[in-house]
Amino acid sequence: MSRFFQGLFQLRRGPWEMVATLLIALGVFMLMQPFVMWAFTYSFITTLVGTVMFIIVSHFPEQE
C-alpha cells in the first residue's frame, strides 16, 4: 500500500490537506469554466467543502 493511502487511513495531515487543496482547486475551476452549468452551480459548495475540510485536517497529526 502506498504511503499516501496509508496516511489517509491513519488520518495524517499531509494526504488529507492534499485532498482538501484539490477540492478547492476543483471548485475554482468549476467556477471559471463557461460551458457546463451544473459545474458552475456546484462550484461554490465544492470550494466551501474543501475550505472547511482544510481547516479541520490542519489539526490532524503530522505524517511520520
CHARMM-style PDB file with segment names, atoms N, HN, CA, C and O in Angstrom:
ATOM      1  N   MET     1       0.845  -1.179   0.000  1.00  0.00      PROA
ATOM      2  CA  MET     1       0.000   0.000   0.000  1.00  0.00      PROA
ATOM      3  C   MET     1       0.889   1.241   0.000  1.00  0.00      PROA
ATOM      4  O   MET     1       1.902   1.294   0.697  1.00  0.00      PROA
ATOM      5  N   SER     2       0.502   2.215  -0.776  1.00  0.00      PROA
ATOM      6  HN  SER     2      -0.321   2.171  -1.342  1.00  0.00      PROA
ATOM      7  CA  SER     2       1.342   3.402  -0.883  1.00  0.00      PROA
ATOM      8  C   SER     2       1.270   4.250   0.389  1.00  0.00      PROA
ATOM      9  O   SER     2       0.343   4.131   1.191  1.00  0.00      PROA
ATOM     10  N   ARG     3       2.247   5.078   0.539  1.00  0.00      PROA
ATOM     11  HN  ARG     3       3.000   5.174  -0.112  1.00  0.00      PROA
ATOM     12  CA  ARG     3       2.334   5.936   1.726  1.00  0.00      PROA
ATOM     13  C   ARG     3       1.171   6.932   1.790  1.00  0.00      PROA
ATOM     14  O   ARG     3       0.707   7.291   2.872  1.00  0.00      PROA
ATOM     15  N   PHE     4       0.707   7.374   0.606  1.00  0.00      PROA
ATOM     16  HN  PHE     4       1.085   7.083  -0.273  1.00  0.00      PROA
ATOM     17  CA  PHE     4      -0.415   8.307   0.544  1.00  0.00      PROA
ATOM     18  C   PHE     4      -1.679   7.686   1.138  1.00  0.00      PROA
ATOM     19  O   PHE     4      -2.338   8.297   1.979  1.00  0.00      PROA
ATOM     20  N   PHE     5      -2.016   6.469   0.701  1.00  0.00      PROA
ATOM     21  HN  PHE     5      -1.480   5.972   0.018  1.00  0.00      PROA
ATOM     22  CA  PHE     5      -3.224   5.819   1.208  1.00  0.00      PROA
ATOM     23  C   PHE     5      -3.077   5.427   2.664  1.00  0.00      PROA
ATOM     24  O   PHE     5      -4.053   5.434   3.415  1.00  0.00      PROA
ATOM     25  N   GLN     6      -1.870   5.088   3.065  1.00  0.00      PROA
ATOM     26  HN  GLN     6      -1.078   5.082   2.455  1.00  0.00      PROA
ATOM     27  CA  GLN     6      -1.612   4.789   4.468  1.00  0.00      PROA
ATOM     28  C   GLN     6      -1.892   6.023   5.324  1.00  0.00      PROA
ATOM     29  O   GLN     6      -2.487   5.916   6.396  1.00  0.00      PROA
ATOM     30  N   GLY     7      -1.463   7.194   4.850  1.00  0.00      PROA
ATOM     31  HN  GLY     7      -0.980   7.281   3.979  1.00  0.00      PROA
ATOM     32  CA  GLY     7      -1.711   8.438   5.564  1.00  0.00      PROA
ATOM     33  C   GLY     7      -3.180   8.785   5.622  1.00  0.00      PROA
ATOM     34  O   GLY     7      -3.654   9.334   6.617  1.00  0.00      PROA
ATOM     35  N   LEU     8      -3.920   8.465   4.545  1.00  0.00      PROA
ATOM     36  HN  LEU     8      -3.536   8.019   3.737  1.00  0.00      PROA
ATOM     37  CA  LEU     8      -5.364   8.712   4.568  1.00  0.00      PROA
ATOM     38  C   LEU     8      -6.049   7.855   5.622  1.00  0.00      PROA
ATOM     39  O   LEU     8      -6.886   8.343   6.381  1.00  0.00      PROA
ATOM     40  N   PHE     9      -5.691   6.579   5.664  1.00  0.00      PROA
ATOM     41  HN  PHE     9      -5.012   6.183   5.047  1.00  0.00      PROA
ATOM     42  CA  PHE     9      -6.328   5.674   6.623  1.00  0.00      PROA
ATOM     43  C   PHE     9      -5.939   5.977   8.060  1.00  0.00      PROA
ATOM     44  O   PHE     9      -6.710   5.711   8.982  1.00  0.00      PROA
ATOM     45  N   GLN    10      -4.745   6.533   8.258  1.00  0.00      PROA
ATOM     46  HN  GLN    10      -4.119   6.748   7.509  1.00  0.00      PROA
ATOM     47  CA  GLN    10      -4.277   6.840   9.606  1.00  0.00      PROA
ATOM     48  C   GLN    10      -4.599   8.277  10.019  1.00  0.00      PROA
ATOM     49  O   GLN    10      -4.164   8.740  11.073  1.00  0.00      PROA
ATOM     50  N   LEU    11      -5.363   8.976   9.182  1.00  0.00      PROA
ATOM     51  HN  LEU    11      -5.717   8.600   8.326  1.00  0.00      PROA
ATOM     52  CA  LEU    11      -5.768  10.368   9.442  1.00  0.00      PROA
ATOM     53  C   LEU    11      -4.561  11.272   9.704  1.00  0.00      PROA
ATOM     54  O   LEU    11      -4.485  11.945  10.732  1.00  0.00      PROA
ATOM     55  N   ARG    12      -3.625  11.273   8.760  1.00  0.00      PROA
ATOM     56  HN  ARG    12      -3.687  10.726   7.925  1.00  0.00      PROA
ATOM     57  CA  ARG    12      -2.452  12.148   8.840  1.00  0.00      PROA
ATOM     58  C   ARG    12      -2.702  13.413   8.052  1.00  0.00      PROA
ATOM     59  O   ARG    12      -3.495  13.420   7.110  1.00  0.00      PROA
ATOM     60  N   ARG    13      -2.026  14.488   8.433  1.00  0.00      PROA
ATOM     61  HN  ARG    13      -1.382  14.483   9.198  1.00  0.00      PROA
ATOM     62  CA  ARG    13      -2.279  15.812   7.868  1.00  0.00      PROA
ATOM     63  C   ARG    13      -1.946  15.926   6.391  1.00  0.00      PROA
ATOM     64  O   ARG    13      -2.761  16.437   5.623  1.00  0.00      PROA
ATOM     65  N   GLY    14      -0.785  15.471   5.971  1.00  0.00      PROA
ATOM     66  HN  GLY    14      -0.123  15.056   6.594  1.00  0.00      PROA
ATOM     67  CA  GLY    14      -0.308  15.679   4.606  1.00  0.00      PROA
ATOM     68  C   GLY    14      -1.261  15.211   3.518  1.00  0.00      PROA
ATOM     69  O   GLY    14      -1.657  16.008   2.667  1.00  0.00      PROA
ATOM     70  N   PRO    15      -1.639  13.933   3.525  1.00  0.00      PROA
ATOM     71  CA  PRO    15      -2.529  13.455   2.463  1.00  0.00      PROA
ATOM     72  C   PRO    15      -3.909  14.112   2.484  1.00  0.00      PROA
ATOM     73  O   PRO    15      -4.477  14.387   1.427  1.00  0.00      PROA
ATOM     74  N   TRP    16      -4.444  14.362   3.656  1.00  0.00      PROA
ATOM     75  HN  TRP    16      -3.983  14.139   4.515  1.00  0.00      PROA
ATOM     76  CA  TRP    16      -5.775  14.975   3.737  1.00  0.00      PROA
ATOM     77  C   TRP    16      -5.740  16.435   3.310  1.00  0.00      PROA
ATOM     78  O   TRP    16      -6.704  16.929   2.725  1.00  0.00      PROA
ATOM     79  N   GLU    17      -4.636  17.138   3.596  1.00  0.00      PROA
ATOM     80  HN  GLU    17      -3.853  16.737   4.072  1.00  0.00      PROA
ATOM     81  CA  GLU    17      -4.512  18.517   3.114  1.00  0.00      PROA
ATOM     82  C   GLU    17      -4.429  18.550   1.596  1.00  0.00      PROA
ATOM     83  O   GLU    17      -4.945  19.472   0.964  1.00  0.00      PROA
ATOM     84  N   MET    18      -3.783  17.550   1.007  1.00  0.00      PROA
ATOM     85  HN  MET    18      -3.364  16.801   1.519  1.00  0.00      PROA
ATOM     86  CA  MET    18      -3.708  17.482  -0.447  1.00  0.00      PROA
ATOM     87  C   MET    18      -5.100  17.273  -1.048  1.00  0.00      PROA
ATOM     88  O   MET    18      -5.445  17.907  -2.046  1.00  0.00      PROA
ATOM     89  N   VAL    19      -5.894  16.398  -0.452  1.00  0.00      PROA
ATOM     90  HN  VAL    19      -5.614  15.883   0.358  1.00  0.00      PROA
ATOM     91  CA  VAL    19      -7.258  16.166  -0.935  1.00  0.00      PROA
ATOM     92  C   VAL    19      -8.081  17.440  -0.813  1.00  0.00      PROA
ATOM     93  O   VAL    19      -8.817  17.794  -1.735  1.00  0.00      PROA
ATOM     94  N   ALA    20      -7.964  18.134   0.320  1.00  0.00      PROA
ATOM     95  HN  ALA    20      -7.367  17.847   1.068  1.00  0.00      PROA
ATOM     96  CA  ALA    20      -8.710  19.381   0.509  1.00  0.00      PROA
ATOM     97  C   ALA    20      -8.274  20.446  -0.487  1.00  0.00      PROA
ATOM     98  O   ALA    20      -9.111  21.183  -1.008  1.00  0.00      PROA
ATOM     99  N   THR    21      -6.988  20.533  -0.754  1.00  0.00      PROA
ATOM    100  HN  THR    21      -6.309  19.934  -0.330  1.00  0.00      PROA
ATOM    101  CA  THR    21      -6.488  21.506  -1.720  1.00  0.00      PROA
ATOM    102  C   THR    21      -6.990  21.190  -3.127  1.00  0.00      PROA
ATOM    103  O   THR    21      -7.333  22.100  -3.883  1.00  0.00      PROA
ATOM    104  N   LEU    22      -7.035  19.925  -3.475  1.00  0.00      PROA
ATOM    105  HN  LEU    22      -6.756  19.186  -2.861  1.00  0.00      PROA
ATOM    106  CA  LEU    22      -7.562  19.543  -4.780  1.00  0.00      PROA
ATOM    107  C   LEU    22      -9.047  19.878  -4.900  1.00  0.00      PROA
ATOM    108  O   LEU    22      -9.506  20.278  -5.970  1.00  0.00      PROA
ATOM    109  N   LEU    23      -9.798  19.717  -3.814  1.00  0.00      PROA
ATOM    110  HN  LEU    23      -9.425  19.392  -2.945  1.00  0.00      PROA
ATOM    111  CA  LEU    23     -11.213  20.100  -3.832  1.00  0.00      PROA
ATOM    112  C   LEU    23     -11.379  21.603  -4.047  1.00  0.00      PROA
ATOM    113  O   LEU    23     -12.246  22.037  -4.805  1.00  0.00      PROA
ATOM    114  N   ILE    24     -10.549  22.387  -3.379  1.00  0.00      PROA
ATOM    115  HN  ILE    24      -9.845  22.035  -2.763  1.00  0.00      PROA
ATOM    116  CA  ILE    24     -10.609  23.843  -3.558  1.00  0.00      PROA
ATOM    117  C   ILE    24     -10.276  24.203  -5.000  1.00  0.00      PROA
ATOM    118  O   ILE    24     -10.965  25.024  -5.606  1.00  0.00      PROA
ATOM    119  N   ALA    25      -9.232  23.603  -5.555  1.00  0.00      PROA
ATOM    120  HN  ALA    25      -8.672  22.937  -5.062  1.00  0.00      PROA
ATOM    121  CA  ALA    25      -8.847  23.884  -6.943  1.00  0.00      PROA
ATOM    122  C   ALA    25      -9.943  23.452  -7.912  1.00  0.00      PROA
ATOM    123  O   ALA    25     -10.218  24.150  -8.888  1.00  0.00      PROA
ATOM    124  N   LEU    26     -10.565  22.316  -7.652  1.00  0.00      PROA
ATOM    125  HN  LEU    26     -10.341  21.749  -6.859  1.00  0.00      PROA
ATOM    126  CA  LEU    26     -11.660  21.849  -8.498  1.00  0.00      PROA
ATOM    127  C   LEU    26     -12.829  22.828  -8.451  1.00  0.00      PROA
ATOM    128  O   LEU    26     -13.429  23.127  -9.484  1.00  0.00      PROA
ATOM    129  N   GLY    27     -13.159  23.331  -7.257  1.00  0.00      PROA
ATOM    130  HN  GLY    27     -12.672  23.088  -6.418  1.00  0.00      PROA
ATOM    131  CA  GLY    27     -14.239  24.297  -7.128  1.00  0.00      PROA
ATOM    132  C   GLY    27     -13.954  25.587  -7.873  1.00  0.00      PROA
ATOM    133  O   GLY    27     -14.854  26.153  -8.495  1.00  0.00      PROA
ATOM    134  N   VAL    28     -12.724  26.058  -7.820  1.00  0.00      PROA
ATOM    135  HN  VAL    28     -11.994  25.598  -7.315  1.00  0.00      PROA
ATOM    136  CA  VAL    28     -12.362  27.282  -8.541  1.00  0.00      PROA
ATOM    137  C   VAL    28     -12.424  27.039 -10.054  1.00  0.00      PROA
ATOM    138  O   VAL    28     -12.901  27.890 -10.804  1.00  0.00      PROA
ATOM    139  N   PHE    29     -11.945  25.886 -10.491  1.00  0.00      PROA
ATOM    140  HN  PHE    29     -11.558  25.195  -9.882  1.00  0.00      PROA
ATOM    141  CA  PHE    29     -12.042  25.554 -11.914  1.00  0.00      PROA
ATOM    142  C   PHE    29     -13.498  25.493 -12.365  1.00  0.00      PROA
ATOM    143  O   PHE    29     -13.847  26.005 -13.429  1.00  0.00      PROA
ATOM    144  N   MET    30     -14.342  24.867 -11.552  1.00  0.00      PROA
ATOM    145  HN  MET    30     -14.058  24.451 -10.688  1.00  0.00      PROA
ATOM    146  CA  MET    30     -15.765  24.776 -11.887  1.00  0.00      PROA
ATOM    147  C   MET    30     -16.394  26.167 -11.971  1.00  0.00      PROA
ATOM    148  O   MET    30     -17.287  26.395 -12.787  1.00  0.00      PROA
ATOM    149  N   LEU    31     -15.940  27.079 -11.146  1.00  0.00      PROA
ATOM    150  HN  LEU    31     -15.215  26.893 -10.483  1.00  0.00      PROA
ATOM    151  CA  LEU    31     -16.468  28.441 -11.149  1.00  0.00      PROA
ATOM    152  C   LEU    31     -16.066  29.202 -12.411  1.00  0.00      PROA
ATOM    153  O   LEU    31     -16.843  30.014 -12.913  1.00  0.00      PROA
ATOM    154  N   MET    32     -14.876  28.952 -12.923  1.00  0.00      PROA
ATOM    155  HN  MET    32     -14.245  28.292 -12.515  1.00  0.00      PROA
ATOM    156  CA  MET    32     -14.346  29.740 -14.033  1.00  0.00      PROA
ATOM    157  C   MET    32     -14.699  29.202 -15.414  1.00  0.00      PROA
ATOM    158  O   MET    32     -14.554  29.920 -16.403  1.00  0.00      PROA
ATOM    159  N   GLN    33     -15.158  27.957 -15.507  1.00  0.00      PROA
ATOM    160  HN  GLN    33     -15.276  27.373 -14.704  1.00  0.00      PROA
ATOM    161  CA  GLN    33     -15.454  27.414 -16.832  1.00  0.00      PROA
ATOM    162  C   GLN    33     -16.833  27.900 -17.299  1.00  0.00      PROA
ATOM    163  O   GLN    33     -17.757  27.994 -16.491  1.00  0.00      PROA
ATOM    164  N   PRO    34     -16.979  28.207 -18.591  1.00  0.00      PROA
ATOM    165  CA  PRO    34     -18.241  28.765 -19.083  1.00  0.00      PROA
ATOM    166  C   PRO    34     -19.154  27.766 -19.790  1.00  0.00      PROA
ATOM    167  O   PRO    34     -20.174  28.175 -20.344  1.00  0.00      PROA
ATOM    168  N   PHE    35     -18.829  26.471 -19.794  1.00  0.00      PROA
ATOM    169  HN  PHE    35     -18.000  26.138 -19.344  1.00  0.00      PROA
ATOM    170  CA  PHE    35     -19.539  25.536 -20.651  1.00  0.00      PROA
ATOM    171  C   PHE    35     -20.608  24.702 -19.953  1.00  0.00      PROA
ATOM    172  O   PHE    35     -21.668  24.468 -20.534  1.00  0.00      PROA
ATOM    173  N   VAL    36     -20.367  24.251 -18.742  1.00  0.00      PROA
ATOM    174  HN  VAL    36     -19.506  24.440 -18.270  1.00  0.00      PROA
ATOM    175  CA  VAL    36     -21.251  23.303 -18.074  1.00  0.00      PROA
ATOM    176  C   VAL    36     -21.940  24.007 -16.905  1.00  0.00      PROA
ATOM    177  O   VAL    36     -21.292  24.395 -15.933  1.00  0.00      PROA
ATOM    178  N   MET    37     -23.254  24.166 -17.013  1.00  0.00      PROA
ATOM    179  HN  MET    37     -23.780  23.850 -17.803  1.00  0.00      PROA
ATOM    180  CA  MET    37     -23.988  24.926 -15.999  1.00  0.00      PROA
ATOM    181  C   MET    37     -24.018  24.224 -14.643  1.00  0.00      PROA
ATOM    182  O   MET    37     -23.941  24.892 -13.612  1.00  0.00      PROA
ATOM    183  N   TRP    38     -24.129  22.884 -14.616  1.00  0.00      PROA
ATOM    184  HN  TRP    38     -24.192  22.341 -15.453  1.00  0.00      PROA
ATOM    185  CA  TRP    38     -24.194  22.192 -13.328  1.00  0.00      PROA
ATOM    186  C   TRP    38     -22.877  22.343 -12.570  1.00  0.00      PROA
ATOM    187  O   TRP    38     -22.874  22.410 -11.341  1.00  0.00      PROA
ATOM    188  N   ALA    39     -21.763  22.395 -13.291  1.00  0.00      PROA
ATOM    189  HN  ALA    39     -21.765  22.340 -14.289  1.00  0.00      PROA
ATOM    190  CA  ALA    39     -20.468  22.575 -12.632  1.00  0.00      PROA
ATOM    191  C   ALA    39     -20.386  23.969 -12.011  1.00  0.00      PROA
ATOM    192  O   ALA    39     -19.894  24.130 -10.894  1.00  0.00      PROA
ATOM    193  N   PHE    40     -20.869  24.969 -12.741  1.00  0.00      PROA
ATOM    194  HN  PHE    40     -21.268  24.838 -13.648  1.00  0.00      PROA
ATOM    195  CA  PHE    40     -20.894  26.323 -12.197  1.00  0.00      PROA
ATOM    196  C   PHE    40     -21.819  26.392 -10.980  1.00  0.00      PROA
ATOM    197  O   PHE    40     -21.510  27.074 -10.003  1.00  0.00      PROA
ATOM    198  N   THR    41     -22.942  25.694 -11.039  1.00  0.00      PROA
ATOM    199  HN  THR    41     -23.192  25.140 -11.833  1.00  0.00      PROA
ATOM    200  CA  THR    41     -23.921  25.707  -9.950  1.00  0.00      PROA
ATOM    201  C   THR    41     -23.326  25.150  -8.657  1.00  0.00      PROA
ATOM    202  O   THR    41     -23.573  25.691  -7.580  1.00  0.00      PROA
ATOM    203  N   TYR    42     -22.543  24.075  -8.758  1.00  0.00      PROA
ATOM    204  HN  TYR    42     -22.342  23.635  -9.633  1.00  0.00      PROA
ATOM    205  CA  TYR    42     -21.990  23.427  -7.564  1.00  0.00      PROA
ATOM    206  C   TYR    42     -20.575  23.884  -7.223  1.00  0.00      PROA
ATOM    207  O   TYR    42     -19.949  23.310  -6.332  1.00  0.00      PROA
ATOM    208  N   SER    43     -20.066  24.887  -7.899  1.00  0.00      PROA
ATOM    209  HN  SER    43     -20.575  25.353  -8.622  1.00  0.00      PROA
ATOM    210  CA  SER    43     -18.690  25.322  -7.660  1.00  0.00      PROA
ATOM    211  C   SER    43     -18.512  25.926  -6.275  1.00  0.00      PROA
ATOM    212  O   SER    43     -17.505  25.667  -5.617  1.00  0.00      PROA
ATOM    213  N   PHE    44     -19.471  26.726  -5.822  1.00  0.00      PROA
ATOM    214  HN  PHE    44     -20.289  26.937  -6.357  1.00  0.00      PROA
ATOM    215  CA  PHE    44     -19.319  27.359  -4.516  1.00  0.00      PROA
ATOM    216  C   PHE    44     -19.316  26.329  -3.401  1.00  0.00      PROA
ATOM    217  O   PHE    44     -18.477  26.394  -2.502  1.00  0.00      PROA
ATOM    218  N   ILE    45     -20.244  25.377  -3.444  1.00  0.00      PROA
ATOM    219  HN  ILE    45     -20.925  25.324  -4.174  1.00  0.00      PROA
ATOM    220  CA  ILE    45     -20.310  24.375  -2.378  1.00  0.00      PROA
ATOM    221  C   ILE    45     -19.055  23.487  -2.392  1.00  0.00      PROA
ATOM    222  O   ILE    45     -18.586  23.063  -1.336  1.00  0.00      PROA
ATOM    223  N   THR    46     -18.518  23.209  -3.576  1.00  0.00      PROA
ATOM    224  HN  THR    46     -18.899  23.553  -4.434  1.00  0.00      PROA
ATOM    225  CA  THR    46     -17.290  22.409  -3.667  1.00  0.00      PROA
ATOM    226  C   THR    46     -16.114  23.156  -3.037  1.00  0.00      PROA
ATOM    227  O   THR    46     -15.332  22.575  -2.285  1.00  0.00      PROA
ATOM    228  N   THR    47     -15.999  24.440  -3.349  1.00  0.00      PROA
ATOM    229  HN  THR    47     -16.634  24.912  -3.960  1.00  0.00      PROA
ATOM    230  CA  THR    47     -14.938  25.255  -2.761  1.00  0.00      PROA
ATOM    231  C   THR    47     -15.116  25.373  -1.251  1.00  0.00      PROA
ATOM    232  O   THR    47     -14.143  25.308  -0.500  1.00  0.00      PROA
ATOM    233  N   LEU    48     -16.342  25.544  -0.815  1.00  0.00      PROA
ATOM    234  HN  LEU    48     -17.132  25.597  -1.425  1.00  0.00      PROA
ATOM    235  CA  LEU    48     -16.626  25.664   0.614  1.00  0.00      PROA
ATOM    236  C   LEU    48     -16.290  24.377   1.365  1.00  0.00      PROA
ATOM    237  O   LEU    48     -15.691  24.424   2.439  1.00  0.00      PROA
ATOM    238  N   VAL    49     -16.667  23.244   0.810  1.00  0.00      PROA
ATOM    239  HN  VAL    49     -17.154  23.206  -0.063  1.00  0.00      PROA
ATOM    240  CA  VAL    49     -16.354  21.955   1.446  1.00  0.00      PROA
ATOM    241  C   VAL    49     -14.842  21.762   1.535  1.00  0.00      PROA
ATOM    242  O   VAL    49     -14.336  21.307   2.561  1.00  0.00      PROA
ATOM    243  N   GLY    50     -14.125  22.101   0.480  1.00  0.00      PROA
ATOM    244  HN  GLY    50     -14.536  22.471  -0.353  1.00  0.00      PROA
ATOM    245  CA  GLY    50     -12.664  21.985   0.500  1.00  0.00      PROA
ATOM    246  C   GLY    50     -12.025  22.894   1.533  1.00  0.00      PROA
ATOM    247  O   GLY    50     -11.063  22.504   2.195  1.00  0.00      PROA
ATOM    248  N   THR    51     -12.558  24.115   1.676  1.00  0.00      PROA
ATOM    249  HN  THR    51     -13.339  24.431   1.138  1.00  0.00      PROA
ATOM    250  CA  THR    51     -12.008  25.061   2.646  1.00  0.00      PROA
ATOM    251  C   THR    51     -12.253  24.596   4.079  1.00  0.00      PROA
ATOM    252  O   THR    51     -11.345  24.628   4.910  1.00  0.00      PROA
ATOM    253  N   VAL    52     -13.470  24.169   4.364  1.00  0.00      PROA
ATOM    254  HN  VAL    52     -14.208  24.143   3.689  1.00  0.00      PROA
ATOM    255  CA  VAL    52     -13.790  23.673   5.714  1.00  0.00      PROA
ATOM    256  C   VAL    52     -12.991  22.411   6.013  1.00  0.00      PROA
ATOM    257  O   VAL    52     -12.501  22.223   7.126  1.00  0.00      PROA
ATOM    258  N   MET    53     -12.864  21.551   5.009  1.00  0.00      PROA
ATOM    259  HN  MET    53     -13.262  21.704   4.104  1.00  0.00      PROA
ATOM    260  CA  MET    53     -12.071  20.336   5.187  1.00  0.00      PROA
ATOM    261  C   MET    53     -10.615  20.675   5.484  1.00  0.00      PROA
ATOM    262  O   MET    53      -9.995  20.033   6.332  1.00  0.00      PROA
ATOM    263  N   PHE    54     -10.061  21.672   4.800  1.00  0.00      PROA
ATOM    264  HN  PHE    54     -10.565  22.193   4.111  1.00  0.00      PROA
ATOM    265  CA  PHE    54      -8.677  22.076   5.040  1.00  0.00      PROA
ATOM    266  C   PHE    54      -8.509  22.593   6.465  1.00  0.00      PROA
ATOM    267  O   PHE    54      -7.513  22.287   7.119  1.00  0.00      PROA
ATOM    268  N   ILE    55      -9.459  23.362   6.943  1.00  0.00      PROA
ATOM    269  HN  ILE    55     -10.269  23.610   6.411  1.00  0.00      PROA
ATOM    270  CA  ILE    55      -9.391  23.881   8.316  1.00  0.00      PROA
ATOM    271  C   ILE    55      -9.413  22.742   9.327  1.00  0.00      PROA
ATOM    272  O   ILE    55      -8.671  22.763  10.309  1.00  0.00      PROA
ATOM    273  N   ILE    56     -10.265  21.747   9.085  1.00  0.00      PROA
ATOM    274  HN  ILE    56     -10.868  21.731   8.287  1.00  0.00      PROA
ATOM    275  CA  ILE    56     -10.379  20.623  10.013  1.00  0.00      PROA
ATOM    276  C   ILE    56      -9.116  19.764   9.990  1.00  0.00      PROA
ATOM    277  O   ILE    56      -8.579  19.424  11.044  1.00  0.00      PROA
ATOM    278  N   VAL    57      -8.640  19.411   8.793  1.00  0.00      PROA
ATOM    279  HN  VAL    57      -9.076  19.686   7.937  1.00  0.00      PROA
ATOM    280  CA  VAL    57      -7.499  18.490   8.728  1.00  0.00      PROA
ATOM    281  C   VAL    57      -6.191  19.161   9.110  1.00  0.00      PROA
ATOM    282  O   VAL    57      -5.195  18.473   9.335  1.00  0.00      PROA
ATOM    283  N   SER    58      -6.165  20.484   9.189  1.00  0.00      PROA
ATOM    284  HN  SER    58      -6.974  21.043   9.007  1.00  0.00      PROA
ATOM    285  CA  SER    58      -4.938  21.138   9.638  1.00  0.00      PROA
ATOM    286  C   SER    58      -4.674  20.866  11.118  1.00  0.00      PROA
ATOM    287  O   SER    58      -3.596  21.183  11.620  1.00  0.00      PROA
ATOM    288  N   HSD    59      -5.637  20.286  11.815  1.00  0.00      PROA
ATOM    289  HN  HSD    59      -6.513  20.028  11.408  1.00  0.00      PROA
ATOM    290  CA  HSD    59      -5.453  19.906  13.213  1.00  0.00      PROA
ATOM    291  C   HSD    59      -5.062  18.438  13.377  1.00  0.00      PROA
ATOM    292  O   HSD    59      -4.845  17.979  14.499  1.00  0.00      PROA
ATOM    293  N   PHE    60      -4.969  17.700  12.276  1.00  0.00      PROA
ATOM    294  HN  PHE    60      -5.145  18.073  11.364  1.00  0.00      PROA
ATOM    295  CA  PHE    60      -4.547  16.305  12.331  1.00  0.00      PROA
ATOM    296  C   PHE    60      -3.053  16.246  12.647  1.00  0.00      PROA
ATOM    297  O   PHE    60      -2.336  17.218  12.409  1.00  0.00      PROA
ATOM    298  N   PRO    61      -2.572  15.115  13.181  1.00  0.00      PROA
ATOM    299  CA  PRO    61      -1.134  14.990  13.459  1.00  0.00      PROA
ATOM    300  C   PRO    61      -0.309  14.917  12.176  1.00  0.00      PROA
ATOM    301  O   PRO    61      -0.800  14.494  11.130  1.00  0.00      PROA
ATOM    302  N   GLU    62       0.943  15.332  12.273  1.00  0.00      PROA
ATOM    303  HN  GLU    62       1.343  15.676  13.123  1.00  0.00      PROA
ATOM    304  CA  GLU    62       1.852  15.302  11.134  1.00  0.00      PROA
ATOM    305  C   GLU    62       2.131  13.854  10.728  1.00  0.00      PROA
ATOM    306  O   GLU    62       2.016  12.930  11.533  1.00  0.00      PROA
ATOM    307  N   GLN    63       2.502  13.685   9.453  1.00  0.00      PROA
ATOM    308  HN  GLN    63       2.596  14.436   8.799  1.00  0.00      PROA
ATOM    309  CA  GLN    63       2.884  12.369   8.974  1.00  0.00      PROA
ATOM    310  C   GLN    63       4.284  12.039   9.457  1.00  0.00      PROA
ATOM    311  O   GLN    63       5.149  12.914   9.491  1.00  0.00      PROA
ATOM    312  N   GLU    64       4.515  10.808   9.825  1.00  0.00      PROA
ATOM    313  HN  GLU    64       3.812  10.098   9.798  1.00  0.00      PROA
ATOM    314  CA  GLU    64       5.791  10.388  10.405  1.00  0.00      PROA
ATOM    315  C   GLU    64       6.861  10.220   9.371  1.00  0.00      PROA
ATOM    316  OT1 GLU    64       7.992   9.869   9.706  1.00  0.00      PROA
TER     317      GLU     64
END
